[in-house]
Amino acid sequence: MQEKISFKNIYYPPGGIMLWIIIFLELGTFGLGLLGLAYYGALTPELFHEARMHLNTLLGTSNTLILLVSGYTMARAVAAFRSGDKQKAKWLIKITLIGGALFLALKSYEYYEKLASGLEMWDNMFYTFYWLLTGFHLVHVVVGMVILGYMSFKIDARKSPTDELDLESGAAFWHMCDLIWLLLFPSLYLIF
């Protein structure tokens, strides 16, 4: 059976219209950053290529896989919650949070590698974009983990959301983090 599309669904998307406005603003902000990266990369392609060679592509690829898996487990958590299996939803949210923690750990190690090598934000425009874009993304991952941790707490405390909209909001934010990383990873680690 197909779900009937109504104006209510358009004006009240999962998670609420305000969340989607925030998501589109964040995507626009990162999009502008990526346009800046492309612009300056076109001006000094040799510099950007040389700088990119100092990034750890294995860590970037690992973080990509971690976020993709955590996005899947978050989607499964929403599906479990919708079907009434709150314990499974809570368990899947915790797996998602473990993915977020692994992402933070690997990104922190990568930052440590850069700083230990003397590669800092003001060395050149590539590293300025690298530090700003990945750092801003890292903040979003932390915020997403706080949101999902709160959702897990609400399920634990038997104070579940009245419907799945609260959980869908957290999931939408988490998927935004995934999408942003899927744009950042090739732009920073593979293209230049």
KEVEXRO-579220 format. One record per residue: residue number from 1; residue in three letters; x, y, z of N, C-alpha, C in turn. Coordinates in Angstrom, 2 decimals, always signed. Layout:
% residues N
 seq type     nc1     nc2     nc3    cac1    cac2    cac3     cc1     cc2     cc3
 NUM  ALA       X       Y       Z       X       Y       Z       X       Y       Z
...
***
This chain:
% residues 192
 seq type     nc1     nc2     nc3    cac1    cac2    cac3     cc1     cc2     cc3
   1  MET   +0.84   -1.17   +0.00   +0.00   +0.00   +0.00   +0.89   +1.25   +0.00
   2  GLN   +0.62   +2.16   -0.90   +1.40   +3.39   -0.96   +0.87   +4.39   +0.04
   3  GLU   +1.83   +5.11   +0.66   +1.44   +6.16   +1.60   +1.02   +7.38   +0.80
   4  LYS   -0.12   +7.94   +1.18   -0.63   +9.12   +0.49   +0.20  +10.33   +0.89
   5  ILE   +0.67  +11.09   -0.12   +1.44  +12.30   +0.15   +0.46  +13.44   +0.34
   6  SER   +0.64  +14.15   +1.42   -0.23  +15.29   +1.69   +0.63  +16.51   +1.99
   7  PHE   -0.03  +17.67   +1.99   +0.70  +18.89   +2.32   +1.22  +18.83   +3.73
   8  LYS   +0.55  +18.11   +4.62   +1.03  +17.99   +5.99   +2.42  +17.35   +5.99
   9  ASN   +2.63  +16.32   +5.16   +3.94  +15.66   +5.09   +5.01  +16.61   +4.57
  10  ILE   +4.64  +17.51   +3.67   +5.61  +18.45   +3.11   +5.98  +19.52   +4.13
  11  TYR   +4.98  +20.05   +4.83   +5.23  +21.12   +5.78   +5.72  +20.62   +7.13
  12  TYR   +5.51  +19.35   +7.41   +5.95  +18.77   +8.68   +6.75  +17.50   +8.41
  13  PRO   +7.96  +17.67   +7.87   +8.78  +16.49   +7.55   +9.26  +15.81   +8.84
  14  PRO   +9.75  +14.58   +8.73  +10.25  +13.89   +9.93  +11.28  +14.74  +10.67
  15  GLY  +11.05  +14.95  +11.93  +11.96  +15.76  +12.74  +11.54  +17.21  +12.81
  16  GLY  +10.61  +17.62  +11.97  +10.13  +19.00  +12.02  +10.83  +19.89  +11.02
  17  ILE  +10.14  +20.92  +10.60  +10.65  +21.83   +9.57  +11.89  +22.58  +10.04
  18  MET  +11.94  +22.95  +11.32  +13.10  +23.71  +11.83  +14.38  +22.88  +11.73
  19  LEU  +14.29  +21.60  +12.04  +15.47  +20.74  +11.92  +15.96  +20.71  +10.47
  20  TRP  +15.04  +20.63   +9.52  +15.44  +20.57   +8.11  +16.01  +21.90   +7.64
  21  ILE  +15.52  +23.00   +8.18  +16.12  +24.29   +7.87  +17.56  +24.32   +8.36
  22  ILE  +17.77  +23.83   +9.58  +19.13  +23.76  +10.15  +20.01  +22.86   +9.29
  23  ILE  +19.48  +21.70   +8.90  +20.27  +20.77   +8.08  +20.67  +21.42   +6.75
  24  PHE  +19.73  +22.08   +6.09  +20.05  +22.72   +4.81  +21.04  +23.87   +5.00
  25  LEU  +20.93  +24.61   +6.10  +21.91  +25.67   +6.37  +23.30  +25.08   +6.60
  26  GLU  +23.36  +24.00   +7.35  +24.66  +23.35   +7.60  +25.25  +22.80   +6.30
  27  LEU  +24.43  +22.16   +5.50  +24.92  +21.65   +4.22  +25.40  +22.80   +3.33
  28  GLY  +24.68  +23.93   +3.36  +25.11  +25.09   +2.60  +26.43  +25.64   +3.09
  29  THR  +26.61  +25.67   +4.41  +27.86  +26.16   +5.00  +29.03  +25.28   +4.57
  30  PHE  +28.86  +23.97   +4.69  +29.92  +23.07   +4.25  +30.13  +23.17   +2.74
  31  GLY  +29.03  +23.33   +1.99  +29.14  +23.49   +0.55  +29.99  +24.69   +0.17
  32  LEU  +29.78  +25.81   +0.88  +30.60  +27.00   +0.63  +32.07  +26.73   +0.96
  33  GLY  +32.30  +26.01   +2.04  +33.67  +25.65   +2.39  +34.32  +24.79   +1.31
  34  LEU  +33.56  +23.86   +0.77  +34.09  +23.00   -0.30  +34.32  +23.79   -1.59
  35  LEU  +33.45  +24.76   -1.85  +33.69  +25.63   -3.01  +34.97  +26.44   -2.83
  36  GLY  +35.20  +26.93   -1.62  +36.44  +27.64   -1.33  +37.65  +26.75   -1.50
  37  LEU  +37.54  +25.52   -1.02  +38.61  +24.54   -1.18  +38.91  +24.32   -2.67
  38  ALA  +37.86  +24.14   -3.46  +38.04  +23.93   -4.91  +38.65  +25.16   -5.58
  39  TYR  +38.20  +26.33   -5.18  +38.71  +27.56   -5.77  +40.22  +27.73   -5.50
  40  TYR  +40.60  +27.62   -4.23  +42.02  +27.78   -3.90  +42.85  +26.62   -4.42
  41  GLY  +42.24  +25.44   -4.50  +42.94  +24.30   -5.08  +43.24  +24.49   -6.54
  42  ALA  +42.32  +25.16   -7.24  +42.55  +25.44   -8.66  +43.64  +26.50   -8.85
  43  LEU  +43.78  +27.40   -7.88  +44.82  +28.43   -7.97  +46.22  +27.86   -7.75
  44  THR  +46.33  +26.91   -6.83  +47.64  +26.33   -6.49  +47.54  +24.80   -6.44
  45  PRO  +47.33  +24.15   -7.58  +47.11  +22.70   -7.57  +48.31  +21.90   -7.05
  46  GLU  +49.53  +22.35   -7.34  +50.70  +21.60   -6.86  +50.78  +21.63   -5.34
  47  LEU  +50.56  +22.80   -4.76  +50.59  +22.95   -3.31  +49.52  +22.06   -2.66
  48  PHE  +48.31  +22.08   -3.21  +47.22  +21.28   -2.64  +47.50  +19.79   -2.77
  49  HIS  +48.07  +19.39   -3.91  +48.39  +17.97   -4.08  +49.46  +17.55   -3.08
  50  GLU  +50.50  +18.34   -2.95  +51.58  +18.00   -2.00  +51.05  +17.95   -0.57
  51  ALA  +50.20  +18.90   -0.21  +49.64  +18.92   +1.14  +48.73  +17.71   +1.38
  52  ARG  +47.92  +17.37   +0.38  +47.02  +16.23   +0.52  +47.78  +14.93   +0.73
  53  MET  +48.96  +14.83   +0.17  +49.75  +13.61   +0.31  +50.15  +13.34   +1.76
  54  HIS  +50.04  +14.36   +2.61  +50.36  +14.18   +4.03  +49.16  +13.72   +4.86
  55  LEU  +48.01  +13.59   +4.22  +46.83  +13.09   +4.94  +46.88  +11.57   +4.97
  56  ASN  +46.31  +11.01   +6.01  +46.28   +9.56   +6.18  +44.99   +9.03   +5.56
  57  THR  +45.09   +8.58   +4.30  +43.91   +8.11   +3.57  +43.31   +6.88   +4.21
  58  LEU  +44.12   +6.02   +4.82  +43.60   +4.84   +5.49  +42.68   +5.23   +6.66
  59  LEU  +43.11   +6.24   +7.44  +42.25   +6.70   +8.54  +40.98   +7.35   +8.00
  60  GLY  +41.11   +8.13   +6.94  +39.93   +8.75   +6.34  +38.95   +7.72   +5.79
  61  THR  +39.49   +6.68   +5.14  +38.63   +5.60   +4.63  +37.98   +4.85   +5.77
  62  SER  +38.74   +4.57   +6.82  +38.18   +3.88   +7.99  +37.05   +4.70   +8.61
  63  ASN  +37.27   +6.00   +8.73  +36.22   +6.86   +9.29  +34.98   +6.88   +8.40
  64  THR  +35.18   +6.82   +7.09  +34.05   +6.78   +6.17  +33.24   +5.51   +6.39
  65  LEU  +33.91   +4.39   +6.48  +33.21   +3.12   +6.72  +32.50   +3.12   +8.07
  66  ILE  +33.15   +3.66   +9.09  +32.54   +3.72  +10.42  +31.26   +4.55  +10.38
  67  LEU  +31.30   +5.70   +9.72  +30.10   +6.53   +9.67  +29.00   +5.89   +8.82
  68  LEU  +29.36   +5.20   +7.76  +28.34   +4.52   +6.96  +27.65   +3.42   +7.77
  69  VAL  +28.43   +2.64   +8.51  +27.85   +1.59   +9.35  +26.99   +2.21  +10.45
  70  SER  +27.48   +3.28  +11.07  +26.70   +3.90  +12.15  +25.42   +4.54  +11.59
  71  GLY  +25.46   +5.04  +10.37  +24.24   +5.55   +9.74  +23.24   +4.43   +9.51
  72  TYR  +23.73   +3.27   +9.11  +22.86   +2.11   +8.93  +22.23   +1.68  +10.25
  73  THR  +23.06   +1.59  +11.31  +22.51   +1.17  +12.60  +21.51   +2.19  +13.14
  74  MET  +21.72   +3.47  +12.83  +20.75   +4.48  +13.27  +19.44   +4.32  +12.51
  75  ALA  +19.51   +4.05  +11.23  +18.29   +3.81  +10.45  +17.54   +2.59  +10.98
  76  ARG  +18.29   +1.56  +11.33  +17.66   +0.35  +11.89  +17.05   +0.64  +13.26
  77  ALA  +17.68   +1.54  +14.03  +17.13   +1.91  +15.33  +15.77   +2.58  +15.18
  78  VAL  +15.65   +3.46  +14.21  +14.36   +4.12  +13.97  +13.32   +3.08  +13.55
  79  ALA  +13.71   +2.16  +12.68  +12.77   +1.12  +12.24  +12.35   +0.24  +13.42
  80  ALA  +13.29   -0.10  +14.28  +12.95   -0.92  +15.46  +12.01   -0.16  +16.39
  81  PHE  +12.27   +1.11  +16.59  +11.41   +1.92  +17.45  +10.00   +2.00  +16.88
  82  ARG   +9.91   +2.20  +15.57   +8.59   +2.27  +14.91   +7.81   +0.98  +15.09
  83  SER   +8.52   -0.14  +15.05   +7.84   -1.44  +15.18   +7.54   -1.79  +16.63
  84  GLY   +7.95   -0.91  +17.57   +7.64   -1.15  +18.98   +8.74   -1.84  +19.76
  85  ASP   +9.84   -2.21  +19.11  +10.94   -2.89  +19.80  +11.92   -1.85  +20.34
  86  LYS  +11.57   -1.27  +21.48  +12.36   -0.19  +22.05  +13.72   -0.67  +22.56
  87  GLN  +13.79   -1.90  +23.02  +15.07   -2.43  +23.49  +16.06   -2.58  +22.34
  88  LYS  +15.56   -3.07  +21.21  +16.43   -3.19  +20.03  +16.86   -1.80  +19.55
  89  ALA  +15.92   -0.85  +19.58  +16.24   +0.52  +19.17  +17.34   +1.08  +20.05
  90  LYS  +17.22   +0.88  +21.35  +18.22   +1.38  +22.30  +19.58   +0.74  +22.03
  91  TRP  +19.59   -0.56  +21.79  +20.83   -1.29  +21.52  +21.48   -0.77  +20.22
  92  LEU  +20.67   -0.52  +19.19  +21.20   -0.02  +17.93  +21.71   +1.42  +18.06
  93  ILE  +21.04   +2.22  +18.88  +21.55   +3.58  +19.13  +22.91   +3.50  +19.81
  94  LYS  +23.06   +2.58  +20.73  +24.35   +2.44  +21.42  +25.45   +2.00  +20.45
  95  ILE  +25.12   +1.13  +19.51  +26.10   +0.75  +18.49  +26.46   +1.98  +17.65
  96  THR  +25.46   +2.80  +17.32  +25.71   +4.03  +16.57  +26.65   +4.94  +17.35
  97  LEU  +26.42   +5.04  +18.66  +27.28   +5.87  +19.50  +28.71   +5.32  +19.56
  98  ILE  +28.85   +4.01  +19.56  +30.19   +3.42  +19.52  +30.88   +3.80  +18.21
  99  GLY  +30.12   +3.79  +17.12  +30.68   +4.24  +15.84  +31.14   +5.68  +15.91
 100  GLY  +30.32   +6.52  +16.54  +30.70   +7.92  +16.70  +31.97   +8.07  +17.53
 101  ALA  +32.07   +7.26  +18.59  +33.26   +7.32  +19.45  +34.50   +6.84  +18.69
 102  LEU  +34.35   +5.81  +17.87  +35.48   +5.34  +17.05  +35.90   +6.42  +16.06
 103  PHE  +34.92   +7.09  +15.45  +35.23   +8.18  +14.54  +36.04   +9.26  +15.27
 104  LEU  +35.58   +9.65  +16.46  +36.29  +10.68  +17.23  +37.70  +10.23  +17.58
 105  ALA  +37.85   +8.97  +17.95  +39.17   +8.46  +18.33  +40.13   +8.50  +17.13
 106  LEU  +39.66   +8.02  +15.98  +40.53   +8.01  +14.80  +40.85   +9.43  +14.33
 107  LYS  +39.85  +10.31  +14.38  +40.08  +11.69  +13.95  +41.05  +12.37  +14.92
 108  SER  +40.92  +12.10  +16.20  +41.85  +12.68  +17.19  +43.27  +12.18  +16.95
 109  TYR  +43.40  +10.90  +16.63  +44.73  +10.36  +16.32  +45.29  +11.02  +15.07
 110  GLU  +44.44  +11.21  +14.07  +44.89  +11.87  +12.84  +45.33  +13.31  +13.13
 111  TYR  +44.56  +14.01  +13.96  +44.96  +15.37  +14.35  +46.30  +15.35  +15.08
 112  TYR  +46.48  +14.38  +15.96  +47.75  +14.24  +16.69  +48.90  +14.04  +15.70
 113  GLU  +48.68  +13.17  +14.70  +49.71  +12.95  +13.67  +50.08  +14.25  +12.97
 114  LYS  +49.07  +15.02  +12.62  +49.34  +16.29  +11.91  +50.12  +17.25  +12.79
 115  LEU  +49.68  +17.41  +14.02  +50.36  +18.35  +14.92  +51.78  +17.89  +15.23
 116  ALA  +51.96  +16.58  +15.43  +53.30  +16.05  +15.70  +54.24  +16.25  +14.51
 117  SER  +53.68  +16.27  +13.31  +54.47  +16.51  +12.10  +54.66  +17.99  +11.82
 118  GLY  +54.04  +18.83  +12.64  +54.17  +20.28  +12.46  +53.22  +20.85  +11.41
 119  LEU  +52.20  +20.09  +11.04  +51.24  +20.57  +10.04  +50.08  +21.25  +10.75
 120  GLU  +50.05  +22.57  +10.64  +49.05  +23.34  +11.37  +48.15  +24.10  +10.42
 121  MET  +47.12  +24.67  +10.97  +46.07  +25.33  +10.20  +46.59  +26.46   +9.31
 122  TRP  +47.56  +27.19   +9.78  +48.02  +28.38   +9.04  +49.22  +28.08   +8.14
 123  ASP  +49.58  +26.81   +7.95  +50.71  +26.47   +7.06  +50.43  +26.84   +5.61
 124  ASN  +49.24  +26.53   +5.12  +48.83  +26.90   +3.77  +47.31  +26.78   +3.68
 125  MET  +46.75  +27.17   +2.53  +45.29  +27.19   +2.40  +44.68  +25.80   +2.47
 126  PHE  +45.40  +24.78   +1.98  +44.86  +23.43   +2.07  +44.65  +23.06   +3.53
 127  TYR  +45.66  +23.27   +4.37  +45.52  +22.90   +5.78  +44.52  +23.80   +6.51
 128  THR  +44.37  +25.03   +6.07  +43.34  +25.89   +6.65  +41.97  +25.25   +6.41
 129  PHE  +41.71  +24.85   +5.16  +40.43  +24.20   +4.86  +40.33  +22.85   +5.55
 130  TYR  +41.41  +22.08   +5.58  +41.39  +20.77   +6.24  +40.98  +20.91   +7.71
 131  TRP  +41.67  +21.77   +8.44  +41.39  +21.93   +9.87  +40.01  +22.50  +10.11
 132  LEU  +39.61  +23.51   +9.34  +38.30  +24.12   +9.55  +37.16  +23.16   +9.21
 133  LEU  +37.23  +22.53   +8.05  +36.13  +21.66   +7.64  +36.03  +20.40   +8.50
 134  THR  +37.16  +19.76   +8.75  +37.09  +18.53   +9.56  +36.79  +18.86  +11.03
 135  GLY  +37.31  +19.99  +11.51  +37.01  +20.38  +12.89  +35.55  +20.72  +13.08
 136  PHE  +34.97  +21.46  +12.13  +33.55  +21.80  +12.19  +32.71  +20.54  +12.10
 137  HIS  +33.13  +19.60  +11.26  +32.42  +18.32  +11.17  +32.51  +17.56  +12.48
 138  LEU  +33.69  +17.57  +13.08  +33.88  +16.87  +14.35  +32.93  +17.41  +15.42
 139  VAL  +32.75  +18.72  +15.46  +31.80  +19.32  +16.40  +30.39  +18.78  +16.14
 140  HIS  +30.03  +18.64  +14.87  +28.71  +18.11  +14.54  +28.56  +16.66  +14.99
 141  VAL  +29.60  +15.87  +14.85  +29.54  +14.48  +15.31  +29.33  +14.45  +16.83
 142  VAL  +30.03  +15.29  +17.56  +29.86  +15.34  +19.02  +28.42  +15.75  +19.37
 143  VAL  +27.90  +16.76  +18.70  +26.52  +17.19  +18.95  +25.56  +16.04  +18.63
 144  GLY  +25.78  +15.35  +17.51  +24.95  +14.20  +17.16  +25.01  +13.12  +18.21
 145  MET  +26.19  +12.88  +18.76  +26.31  +11.86  +19.81  +25.56  +12.28  +21.07
 146  VAL  +25.59  +13.55  +21.39  +24.84  +14.03  +22.56  +23.34  +13.82  +22.34
 147  ILE  +22.87  +14.17  +21.15  +21.45  +13.98  +20.83  +21.06  +12.51  +20.92
 148  LEU  +21.87  +11.64  +20.32  +21.55  +10.21  +20.34  +21.69   +9.63  +21.74
 149  GLY  +22.65  +10.12  +22.50  +22.78   +9.67  +23.89  +21.55  +10.03  +24.70
 150  TYR  +21.02  +11.22  +24.45  +19.81  +11.65  +25.13  +18.62  +10.78  +24.72
 151  MET  +18.53  +10.44  +23.43  +17.46   +9.55  +22.96  +17.56   +8.19  +23.63
 152  SER  +18.77   +7.67  +23.73  +18.98   +6.37  +24.39  +18.59   +6.45  +25.86
 153  PHE  +18.94   +7.56  +26.50  +18.57   +7.76  +27.91  +17.05   +7.78  +28.06
 154  LYS  +16.37   +8.47  +27.15  +14.91   +8.53  +27.24  +14.28   +7.15  +27.10
 155  ILE  +14.85   +6.33  +26.23  +14.34   +4.97  +26.08  +14.66   +4.16  +27.32
 156  ASP  +15.89   +4.32  +27.87  +16.29   +3.62  +29.10  +15.40   +4.00  +30.27
 157  ALA  +15.10   +5.27  +30.38  +14.33   +5.77  +31.52  +12.84   +5.52  +31.34
 158  ARG  +12.49   +4.80  +30.28  +11.08   +4.52  +29.97  +10.29   +5.80  +29.73
 159  LYS  +11.01   +6.85  +29.36  +10.36   +8.11  +29.01  +10.51   +8.29  +27.51
 160  SER  +10.10   +7.27  +26.78  +10.27   +7.27  +25.34   +9.56   +8.45  +24.71
 161  PRO  +10.06   +8.87  +23.57   +9.36   +9.93  +22.84   +7.91   +9.52  +22.59
 162  THR   +7.01  +10.46  +22.54   +5.61  +10.15  +22.33   +5.39   +9.49  +20.97
 163  ASP   +6.20   +9.79  +20.03   +6.19   +9.11  +18.74   +7.62   +9.09  +18.22
 164  GLU   +7.79   +8.59  +17.02   +9.16   +8.45  +16.51   +9.76   +9.75  +16.01
 165  LEU   +9.01  +10.85  +16.06   +9.54  +12.11  +15.53  +10.81  +12.56  +16.26
 166  ASP  +10.85  +12.40  +17.58  +12.06  +12.78  +18.30  +13.26  +11.96  +17.82
 167  LEU  +13.05  +10.67  +17.71  +14.13   +9.80  +17.26  +14.50  +10.09  +15.80
 168  GLU  +13.50  +10.37  +14.98  +13.78  +10.72  +13.58  +14.60  +12.00  +13.50
 169  SER  +14.36  +12.94  +14.40  +15.14  +14.17  +14.42  +16.61  +13.87  +14.67
 170  GLY  +16.87  +13.06  +15.69  +18.25  +12.67  +15.99  +18.88  +11.91  +14.84
 171  ALA  +18.09  +11.03  +14.22  +18.60  +10.26  +13.08  +18.90  +11.17  +11.90
 172  ALA  +18.04  +12.14  +11.64  +18.27  +13.07  +10.52  +19.55  +13.86  +10.74
 173  PHE  +19.78  +14.30  +11.98  +21.01  +15.03  +12.28  +22.22  +14.13  +12.07
 174  TRP  +22.12  +12.89  +12.54  +23.24  +11.94  +12.39  +23.52  +11.68  +10.91
 175  HIS  +22.47  +11.51  +10.12  +22.66  +11.27   +8.69  +23.24  +12.49   +7.99
 176  MET  +22.93  +13.68   +8.50  +23.56  +14.88   +7.96  +25.07  +14.81   +8.18
 177  CYS  +25.48  +14.37   +9.37  +26.92  +14.22   +9.64  +27.55  +13.23   +8.67
 178  ASP  +26.84  +12.12   +8.41  +27.33  +11.14   +7.44  +27.49  +11.77   +6.06
 179  LEU  +26.46  +12.48   +5.63  +26.48  +13.09   +4.30  +27.62  +14.10   +4.17
 180  ILE  +27.79  +14.91   +5.18  +28.88  +15.90   +5.14  +30.23  +15.20   +5.02
 181  TRP  +30.43  +14.14   +5.80  +31.70  +13.42   +5.70  +31.88  +12.81   +4.32
 182  LEU  +30.78  +12.32   +3.73  +30.87  +11.73   +2.39  +31.24  +12.78   +1.34
 183  LEU  +31.01  +14.04   +1.64  +31.46  +15.12   +0.76  +32.90  +15.54   +1.09
 184  LEU  +33.23  +15.57   +2.39  +34.57  +16.00   +2.80  +35.65  +14.99   +2.44
 185  PHE  +35.37  +13.71   +2.65  +36.39  +12.69   +2.46  +36.99  +12.72   +1.05
 186  PRO  +36.19  +12.62   +0.00  +36.83  +12.66   -1.33  +37.46  +14.02   -1.65
 187  SER  +36.81  +15.09   -1.18  +37.33  +16.43   -1.49  +38.69  +16.65   -0.88
 188  LEU  +38.90  +16.21   +0.35  +40.17  +16.44   +1.03  +41.18  +15.33   +0.81
 189  TYR  +40.74  +14.08   +0.82  +41.67  +12.95   +0.85  +41.97  +12.36   -0.54
 190  LEU  +41.11  +12.60   -1.52  +41.28  +11.88   -2.78  +41.48  +12.76   -4.01
 191  ILE  +40.84  +13.91   -4.06  +40.80  +14.67   -5.32  +42.11  +15.40   -5.61
 192  PHE  +42.64  +16.13   -4.66  +43.82  +16.96   -4.96  +45.09  +16.17   -5.01
***
